[in-house]
Amino acid sequence: MATPRRLAASRADAARALGFAHAQERFFQMDLMRRNAAGGPLPFLPGETRHRLVLKP
């Protein structure tokens, strides 16, 4: 996993960028959990992510 780095001109810009990054990651997590709970397919995931996740045989 990569560590996100944000360069900002002010604290407000930094807070906005951090909030955006957090929301983006949280949305991915919630969508993945929803699909897994529903028993739905996971082929929508990009290559490396799909291979790392062994959720159901």
GIHU-V303457 format. One record per run of one state. SS is the DSSP state (H for helix, E for strand, C for the rest). FROM is the first residue (numbers start at 0). TO is the last residue. If there is no record, write none. Layout:
ss = [SS/SS]
from = [FROM/FROM]
to = [TO/TO]
//
This chain:
ss = [C/H/C/H/C]
from = [0/10/38/46/52]
to = [9/37/45/51/56]
//
